[in-house]
Amino acid sequence: MDDVLVVGAGPAGSVAATVLARAGAKVRLVDRVSFPRDKLCGDTLNAGTLAILARLRLASPVELRSRPLDGMMVTGEGGVAVEGRYPNGLHAIAISRRVMDEILLQEAIHAGVTFEPGITVQGASVAGDRGERMVVGVTASSRGSVHPWRARVVVGADGRRSALAFGLGLAAHPAAPRRWAIGAYFEEPDAAATLGARPSHAPRAPRACSDFSDTLLGEMHIRRGRYIGVAPLPGGVANVCLVKPSGPGDPDLRNPEAALRRELGADPLLRDRYSTARLVRPAIVLGPVAVDAGGGAIDGLILAGDAAGFIDPMTGDGLRFAVRGGEMAATAALDALEHGWTGVHARLTAERRREFGAKWRFNLVLRTAVAWPVLVRAAAVGARVLPAAVRAMIEYAGDCGVARATMMES
């Protein structure tokens, strides 16, 4: 029997598995798909996430296949645009999830983790009655057969639609907000041509992704009721992701490419760059993007990554929640293996609140502001009058304080 069964080989699962294996645990990592695979994401790791990966000795292979970002450009309606550069030599990176997830998975395998793809976990195996339930493994299917998998600890890192968390009533999609994301990879057009054609009063477009020598800016374009993120990736490709209120019956979700191109074509800053740009891969839809995970805890199971709650992090720090959350889940699992389950969940919950609580609240304020046109207009006016305040928000959103604190600890 394995010490730990980790379900889901995304960043949270792979990081948790790596930390556990390095500590001497017998770890099995399973996923329903084979890697590499595509994943809808903003494709950026901020400065704080990079510092955590460096402390875990996982940053170097990731940075080698990424593009460095100097900071962020934030734009609003009415032509407002503010550039914020990260201080003290800090930087973020842009890297596709297809590449990054494969790198982190290979690091886990190198650490001694047994990886098995093509395993679909259907739910948790639970022993005991309702008052004393304990997860003792999972029920999974592969190649048409269903069988149990037992482990002393199960780490559920199986994403926003976690079969473990939802099946046990530990997670649910909130009634509001119900936002959906539409993302695609476009060939990045020549920024020089775009800049030459823009009117003098229009905000300057960020530099295009043309080679591996420049550093660039990530982009966040905040509009009424929605926002569009742009990440310039290696190879002259840009990740363009639209997040907007939607529901399962929204016709936009049936033709995501048309919906994305319509939004880009109507945007004064983005239409010349992307409304007719060549699509590298088909557009992907994801939603609803928020998950509440406040349904309690069960001994034997530790949730990590999006399965532990996902909050539509428009500041681009979702991968810090995944990477650091995977590390914390591993620490909790080691605690349970050595000392039993008493107090494990309470300590993990308290640590998550200390680590992420302020940023969760920050994201909530920003998402609320985007939903109200009057607040978007007020923010645009404020950005013109006090651009330094926006730059300070960019620095905070980039987890620069986390990066400095992590580097001091290392």
C-alpha positions in Angstrom: 0.0 0.0 0.0 1.2 3.5 -0.8 1.9 6.0 1.9 0.3 8.7 -0.3 -1.9 8.6 -3.4 -2.0 12.0 -5.1 -4.9 12.4 -7.5 -4.2 15.0 -10.3 -0.8 15.8 -11.8 -1.2 19.5 -12.3 1.1 21.9 -10.4 -0.4 21.3 -7.0 -0.3 17.6 -7.3 3.2 17.4 -8.8 4.6 19.7 -6.2 2.9 17.8 -3.4 4.2 14.5 -4.7 7.7 15.9 -5.1 7.9 17.2 -1.6 6.5 14.0 -0.2 8.9 11.7 -2.1 11.9 13.8 -1.2 10.9 13.3 2.5 10.9 9.6 2.0 7.3 8.8 1.5 6.1 6.1 -1.0 4.0 8.2 -3.4 1.8 7.3 -6.3 0.6 10.1 -8.6 -2.3 9.4 -11.0 -4.1 11.5 -13.6 -6.9 10.7 -16.1 -4.8 12.0 -19.1 -1.3 11.6 -20.4 1.2 14.4 -20.4 2.0 16.8 -22.0 -1.6 18.2 -22.3 -3.1 21.6 -22.9 -4.7 23.5 -20.0 -6.6 26.8 -20.1 -4.7 29.2 -17.8 -3.3 32.7 -17.8 0.2 31.1 -18.4 2.1 33.4 -16.0 4.0 32.8 -12.8 4.5 35.9 -10.7 7.6 36.8 -8.7 6.3 35.2 -5.6 5.6 31.9 -7.3 9.0 31.8 -8.8 10.6 32.4 -5.5 8.7 29.5 -4.0 9.7 27.2 -6.9 13.4 28.3 -6.4 13.2 27.4 -2.7 11.8 24.0 -3.7 14.7 23.6 -6.3 12.1 23.5 -9.1 12.6 27.0 -10.7 15.5 26.4 -13.1 14.0 24.0 -15.6 10.8 26.1 -15.7 12.6 29.4 -16.3 14.7 27.9 -19.1 11.6 27.4 -21.2 9.8 30.6 -20.4 9.8 34.3 -21.2 10.7 36.8 -18.5 8.2 39.6 -17.7 9.4 42.9 -16.4 6.0 43.7 -14.9 2.4 44.4 -16.0 0.5 46.8 -18.1 -3.0 47.5 -16.8 -5.5 49.3 -19.1 -9.0 50.6 -18.5 -11.7 52.2 -20.5 -11.2 55.6 -22.1 -7.6 55.1 -23.1 -6.1 54.8 -19.6 -3.0 52.6 -19.4 -0.5 52.2 -16.6 2.8 50.2 -16.7 4.1 48.8 -13.5 7.7 47.3 -13.3 8.6 44.9 -10.6 11.2 46.3 -8.2 14.7 45.2 -7.1 15.3 43.0 -10.1 12.3 40.8 -9.6 10.5 39.4 -12.5 7.6 37.1 -13.5 7.6 34.6 -16.4 5.2 33.5 -19.1 5.1 29.8 -19.9 2.4 27.6 -21.2 0.8 25.1 -18.8 1.4 22.4 -21.3 5.2 22.9 -20.9 5.2 23.8 -17.2 3.0 20.9 -16.0 5.2 18.5 -17.9 8.3 19.9 -16.3 6.9 19.6 -12.8 5.6 16.1 -13.4 9.1 15.0 -14.6 10.6 16.5 -11.5 8.2 14.5 -9.4 9.2 11.3 -11.2 12.8 12.1 -10.8 12.2 12.5 -7.0 10.9 8.9 -7.0 7.2 9.3 -7.5 5.4 6.5 -9.4 3.2 8.2 -12.1 0.3 6.4 -13.7 -1.7 8.2 -16.5 -5.0 7.1 -17.8 -6.5 6.6 -14.3 -9.9 8.2 -13.8 -10.7 8.6 -10.1 -14.5 8.3 -9.6 -14.7 9.0 -5.9 -13.3 8.4 -2.5 -13.4 5.1 -0.6 -14.7 5.9 2.9 -14.7 3.7 6.0 -16.8 4.3 9.1 -20.1 5.9 9.7 -21.1 9.5 9.1 -19.8 10.7 12.4 -16.4 9.0 12.1 -15.8 8.8 8.4 -12.3 8.3 7.1 -11.0 8.2 3.5 -9.0 5.0 3.0 -8.4 5.3 -0.8 -10.3 5.9 -4.0 -12.3 4.0 -6.6 -10.8 4.4 -10.0 -11.2 3.1 -13.6 -8.6 2.4 -16.2 -8.9 0.5 -19.5 -12.6 -0.2 -18.8 -12.1 -1.8 -15.4 -13.0 -0.4 -12.0 -10.9 -1.2 -9.0 -10.1 0.3 -5.6 -6.8 2.0 -4.7 -5.8 2.2 -1.1 -3.4 4.6 0.6 -2.7 5.9 4.1 -3.3 9.4 2.8 -5.1 10.7 -0.3 -4.2 14.1 -1.7 -7.0 15.4 -3.9 -5.5 17.7 -6.4 -7.9 16.8 -9.2 -9.0 20.3 -10.1 -12.0 22.6 -10.1 -14.3 19.6 -10.9 -12.7 17.4 -8.3 -14.5 14.1 -8.1 -13.2 13.7 -4.5 -14.2 17.1 -3.2 -17.6 17.3 -4.9 -18.4 13.6 -4.3 -17.9 14.1 -0.5 -19.8 17.4 -0.4 -16.7 19.4 0.4 -17.0 21.7 -2.6 -19.6 23.5 -4.7 -19.8 26.1 -7.4 -21.1 29.4 -5.8 -24.4 30.8 -7.0 -22.6 34.1 -7.9 -20.5 35.2 -9.6 -20.7 32.7 -12.4 -17.9 33.7 -14.7 -16.5 31.6 -17.6 -13.2 31.9 -19.3 -12.5 31.7 -23.1 -8.8 31.3 -23.9 -6.8 30.8 -27.1 -3.2 31.1 -28.4 -2.7 33.6 -31.2 0.3 34.4 -33.3 1.6 37.6 -31.9 1.5 40.3 -34.6 4.3 42.8 -35.2 3.9 45.4 -32.5 5.7 48.0 -34.6 3.0 47.9 -37.3 0.4 48.1 -34.6 2.0 51.1 -32.9 2.5 52.9 -36.2 -1.2 52.7 -37.0 -2.5 53.8 -33.6 -3.9 57.3 -33.0 -1.8 59.6 -30.9 -4.2 59.6 -28.0 -4.4 55.8 -27.8 -2.4 53.9 -25.1 0.8 52.3 -26.3 0.6 48.6 -27.0 3.0 46.4 -25.2 5.9 44.9 -27.2 5.3 41.8 -29.2 6.9 38.5 -28.4 9.6 38.4 -31.2 12.6 36.6 -29.7 14.1 35.3 -26.5 16.3 38.3 -25.7 13.8 40.9 -24.6 11.8 41.1 -21.4 8.2 41.9 -21.8 5.1 43.0 -20.0 2.1 40.9 -19.1 -1.2 42.6 -19.8 -4.5 43.0 -18.0 -7.3 44.9 -19.8 -10.1 45.7 -17.5 -13.5 46.5 -19.1 -17.0 46.8 -17.7 -18.1 43.3 -16.6 -15.1 41.5 -18.0 -11.4 41.5 -18.4 -8.9 40.2 -20.9 -5.4 38.9 -20.0 -2.5 38.6 -22.4 0.7 36.7 -21.8 3.5 36.8 -24.4 4.9 33.3 -24.7 8.0 31.9 -26.3 8.0 31.4 -30.0 6.0 34.5 -31.0 2.7 33.3 -29.5 0.4 35.1 -27.1 -2.1 33.6 -24.7 -5.3 35.7 -24.8 -7.9 34.9 -22.2 -11.3 36.5 -21.7 -13.3 36.2 -18.5 -16.9 37.3 -18.4 -20.2 36.5 -16.8 -21.9 33.5 -18.5 -24.0 30.5 -18.0 -24.3 27.0 -19.6 -26.9 28.3 -22.0 -24.8 31.3 -23.2 -24.5 30.9 -27.0 -21.0 32.4 -26.8 -19.8 29.2 -25.1 -20.9 27.1 -28.2 -18.6 29.1 -30.5 -15.8 30.4 -28.2 -13.5 31.5 -31.1 -16.2 33.8 -32.5 -17.0 35.2 -29.0 -13.4 35.9 -28.3 -12.8 37.5 -31.7 -15.9 39.7 -31.3 -14.7 41.0 -27.9 -11.2 41.6 -29.4 -12.6 43.3 -32.5 -14.6 45.7 -30.4 -11.7 46.7 -28.2 -9.8 49.8 -29.3 -6.5 48.6 -27.9 -6.6 45.0 -28.9 -8.5 44.8 -32.2 -5.5 45.7 -34.5 -3.4 43.0 -32.8 -5.8 40.0 -32.4 -9.1 40.3 -34.1 -7.7 38.8 -37.3 -4.5 37.2 -35.9 -4.0 33.5 -36.8 -5.2 31.1 -34.1 -2.5 28.6 -33.2 -4.9 26.1 -31.4 -8.7 26.0 -31.0 -10.2 28.2 -28.3 -11.0 26.6 -25.0 -13.9 27.3 -22.6 -13.7 26.8 -18.9 -16.3 27.5 -16.3 -17.8 28.4 -14.0 -14.3 29.5 -12.8 -15.1 29.8 -9.0 -15.2 26.9 -6.6 -16.1 27.1 -2.9 -14.5 24.5 -0.7 -16.0 25.1 2.7 -17.7 21.9 3.3 -15.5 20.7 6.1 -12.8 18.0 6.1 -12.5 14.3 6.4 -9.5 12.4 7.9 -7.5 10.5 5.3 -8.0 13.2 2.6 -6.2 16.5 2.0 -7.3 18.8 -0.8 -4.9 20.9 -2.8 -4.9 23.3 -5.7 -8.2 24.2 -7.3 -9.9 21.2 -5.5 -9.3 23.2 -2.3 -11.1 26.2 -3.7 -10.7 28.4 -6.7 -11.5 32.1 -6.7 -11.0 33.5 -10.2 -7.7 35.2 -9.4 -7.6 38.0 -11.9 -4.3 39.2 -10.5 -2.5 36.2 -12.0 -1.6 34.5 -8.7 -3.6 31.3 -9.1 -0.4 29.3 -9.7 1.0 30.6 -6.4 -2.1 29.2 -4.7 -1.4 25.9 -6.5 2.3 25.6 -5.9 2.4 26.8 -2.3 -0.9 25.0 -1.6 0.7 21.7 -2.9 3.6 22.2 -0.6 1.4 22.8 2.4 -0.7 19.8 1.5 2.5 17.7 1.4 3.5 19.0 4.8 0.1 18.2 6.3 0.3 14.7 4.8 3.7 14.1 6.4 2.3 15.3 9.7 -0.6 12.8 9.4 1.7 9.9 8.5 3.9 10.6 11.4 1.6 11.7 14.2 -2.0 10.8 13.1 -4.8 13.1 12.0 -5.6 15.0 15.2 -5.3 18.7 14.5 -4.0 18.2 10.9 -6.9 19.8 9.2 -7.2 22.7 11.6 -3.5 23.5 11.3 -3.7 23.4 7.5 -6.8 25.6 7.4 -5.1 28.2 9.6 -1.9 28.1 7.5 -3.9 28.6 4.3 -5.7 31.6 5.7 -2.4 33.2 6.8 -0.8 32.5 3.5 -3.6 33.4 1.1 -6.3 35.3 3.1 -5.2 38.8 2.2 -4.8 38.0 -1.4 -8.2 36.3 -1.6 -9.8 39.5 -0.2 -7.8 41.6 -2.7 -9.1 39.5 -5.6 -12.6 39.7 -4.3 -12.5 43.5 -4.2 -11.1 43.6 -7.8 -13.7 41.2 -9.1 -16.5 43.1 -7.5 -15.2 46.4 -9.0 -15.1 44.9 -12.5 -18.8 43.9 -12.2 -19.9 47.5 -11.6 -19.5 50.0 -14.5 -19.4 53.0 -12.2 -16.4 51.5 -10.3 -14.6 50.7 -13.5 -15.0 54.4 -14.6 -13.9 55.6 -11.2 -10.8 53.4 -11.3 -9.9 54.7 -14.7 -10.1 58.3 -13.4 -8.1 57.3 -10.3 -5.4 55.7 -12.5 -5.0 58.9 -14.4 -4.7 61.0 -11.3 -2.6 58.5 -9.2 -0.8 56.1 -11.5 1.6 55.4 -8.6 -1.3 53.7 -6.7 -1.9 51.4 -9.7 1.8 50.6 -9.8 1.7 49.7 -6.1 -1.2 47.4 -6.8 0.7 45.7 -9.7 3.6 45.1 -7.3 1.3 43.6 -4.7 -0.6 41.6 -7.3 2.8 40.2 -8.5 3.5 38.9 -5.0 6.7 40.9 -4.8 6.5 40.9 -1.0 6.2 37.1 -1.0 9.2 36.9 -3.3 11.3 39.1 -1.0 10.3 37.2 2.2 10.8 33.8 0.6 14.3 34.7 -0.7 15.2 36.0 2.8 14.2 32.7 4.3 16.1 30.6 1.8 
